[in-house]
């Protein structure tokens, strides 16, 4: 008799999490739509797809903060490549 293996349930550390902050005057549907259609989210989803088999975690927070603060060096390198 063969036994089947159960799928491993990812821990919080392993599963990607999208945190959406509350914004007054916007419905949950509106906030979700804005986030999911934002360039940052779309690029993150694309990057996550390509590194899904990798052991590296995807964290765009630091890179996004650098860009917002005016450091465009990584962005320029990406566009140049």
N, C-alpha and C positions, 0 to 999 in steps of 0.2 A: 504494500500500500504506500503510495507516494504522499508525502506531506508537502503542503504549500507554505512558502515563506510569506510572512506578513510584511507589508511595506513599512519601512522605517518612518516613523512620524518625526518630521523635522522639529528641532528645538527652536525656541524663539531666536537664538543666535544664528541658526542656519537658514531660517526662512526670511525672505525679503519683507520688509514692513514699510508701508507708506503711511506717514502721519500727516493728517490734514488739520491745520489749526482752525479754530472757530473764527468766523468773521461775521460781525453783526450785519443784519439785513440781507444775508445770502442764505438760500436754502441749502440743505445737504446735497441735493442733486446738482445745483449750480456750482457749489464748491468742488464737488467731485469732477464734474465736466471740465471746469477750468484747469484743475490739476492734471487730469488725464490728457488734456489737449495741449498742455504747456510744452515748450521745447525741451525743458529740463527733464520732465517725466518721460517724454517720448525717447529721448536719447538714453536715459537710464534703462528703460525697458529694452531697447536695442542692445545696449552694452551687456545687460544681464543675460540676454539670450546667447550672446557669443561667449560669455565666460561661465555659463551654467555648469559646464563640466570641469571647470577649474576649481582649485581649492581656495583661491583668493576671494575675499569678500569685496563687494562693490560698495564704496562709500564716496558719494559725490559731494558731501557736505563741505569738506575742506576745499575742494576745487571750486565749488560754487562761491564760497566765501572769498576766495582769492580774487575771483573775477569781479564780484560785487565791489570789493575794495579797490579795484583798479588794476590789479596785476593780471594782465592779459597774455603773459608769456606762454603759458600752456595752450591757451586758445589759439594764439598765433602759430605755434608749432603744429598744432593739429590741422589748421587750415592750410599751412604751407605743405604739409605732408600730403 
